[in-house]
Amino acid sequence: MSISDKPAEGRLMQADVEALDLAQKSMGANAFAWDGRNRIKASQFVGIIAAPGIRLEILPKIDKSENIETRGTLIKMIAAALSIPIYDGDITPLNSQDQDFLEILVLVFARRLASEVRKGLTRNYKRQTDDLARLRGKLDVTRQFTKFAATPQILACEFDEFSADNALNRLLACATSLLMRKTNVATTQRLLAEIDAHFAEVSPVTVQQALQEPIILDRKNQRWSVCEKLARLLLQSLYQTVHGGKREGVALLFDMNKLFEAYVTRLAQKTLRPMGYTVWTQKPQKALVHDKEGRRAFITKPDIYVKGHGEVIIIDTKWKTLDFSKGNFGISQADAYQMHGYARVYDATKTILLYPQMHDKSGAFASWTFENSDTQLQVATIDILDETKMAESLLSIVQLQGNSLSGTEISQRYDHASLAAQV
């Protein structure tokens, strides 16, 4: 993207870029960097960066996808990474060319929260003290005879009140109040205002206080778990003070490498576990070497480890672009060496480098065999826009021996697993 000292269509002002840069640095991220003197270049981070008067939306580049589809997919990937159950039904009605990624996420939060507050706020018994004309609860004898010895008509009372003023509601109320000021969509503002009215008896707190208060979710208030996670996510990103100053910014940023890994991992778990396979992420963490005393060194952490029915398959996800003009597709030596190490350490039958779909290529399109071994190194891509097709594609890539399924059977098993996850 080009930078200009004067306003120009399709260009950012120098002052805007500097303000956005401060906002992203407050999150410890580098979503973009200077590319020469008058250009900035996006990195692996996606999301929203904003400063007063300017908002920059950075979306992942997904093959054959418009911004509307991309935003919906990005939200599902974030939900997978943060273990927040968000489904297609939450997102599809919200897709609009006029709403950026942040506005869609805020509306998802508002709709979920509105549904819960209409059922009633969670309440807890809270110890209260008050000086009343009539006894309520029990008498605080010490305070009565020290403070009101000369005025016995006033009673120092101690009692328990069934109150909505608790840490969970203070967090949700704080997020609601802040988002009302941040959203630019009138319908979202009205919905948040309706929600805010339900928190009338909840004490206002600062964002810092809301995020620091410990919250315990148990079987009585578990229904608030999604709202609580979304509130934390949005508060942490929307309330940023740049270098301790008073200027507010917004930085809701995610590493696409981690999102892609989490999204594919969740899909693999949902698809393969019902078929009797173990699916782990970042483990079992075997060592590359050990010394004569048995002390391990160079611990390995495969992205996805699949085991079952006599096979071990290691999948390593890469949010990178392949170069189809080269014989090795531009795969780095380091990535190839890493997969060879996994093959040896885990005695894998197959290793797979998995990339997002590009240039109409989907599925496994290249396969090599490691020297002095029967283990394969496959290169594959996967379409992340449709989860059912993703499941079919993943199973086709893995090609579990003796467990070949038709596309219909794959879809049925995937739909069953998806339904079980929502119940």
Sequence and secondary structure as in RCSB ss.txt:
>XXXX:A:sequence
MSISDKPAEGRLMQADVEALDLAQKSMGANAFAWDGRNRIKASQFVGIIAAPGIRLEILPKIDKSENIETRGTLI
KMIAAALSIPIYDGDITPLNSQDQDFLEILVLVFARRLASEVRKGLTRNYKRQTDDLARLRGKLDVTRQFTKFAA
TPQILACEFDEFSADNALNRLLACATSLLMRKTNVATTQRLLAEIDAHFAEVSPVTVQQALQEPIILDRKNQRWS
VCEKLARLLLQSLYQTVHGGKREGVALLFDMNKLFEAYVTRLAQKTLRPMGYTVWTQKPQKALVHDKEGRRAFIT
KPDIYVKGHGEVIIIDTKWKTLDFSKGNFGISQADAYQMHGYARVYDATKTILLYPQMHDKSGAFASWTFENSDT
QLQVATIDILDETKMAESLLSIVQLQGNSLSGTEISQRYDHASLAAQV
>XXXX:A:secstr
 BEESS  TT EEHHHHHHHHHHHHTTT  SEEE SSSBEEE SEEEEEEETTEEEEE    TT  HHHHHHHHH
HHHHHHTT    HHHHGGG  TTS HHHHHHHHHHHHHHHHHTT    EEEEEEEEESS  BEE HHHHHHHSTT
 TTSEEEEEEEEES SHHHHHHHHHHHHHHHH   HHHHHHHHHHHHHTTTS    HHHHHHS     TTTGGGH
HHHHHHHHHHHHH EEGGGSS EEEEEEEEHHHHHHHHHHHHHHHHHGGGT EEEES S  EEEE TT  EEEE 
  SEEEEETTEEEEEEE      TTSTTTT  HHHHHHHHHHHHHTT SEEEEEEE BTTB EEEEEEE TTS  
EEEEEEE  S HHHHHHHHHHHH  TT    HHHHHHHHHHHHHHHH 
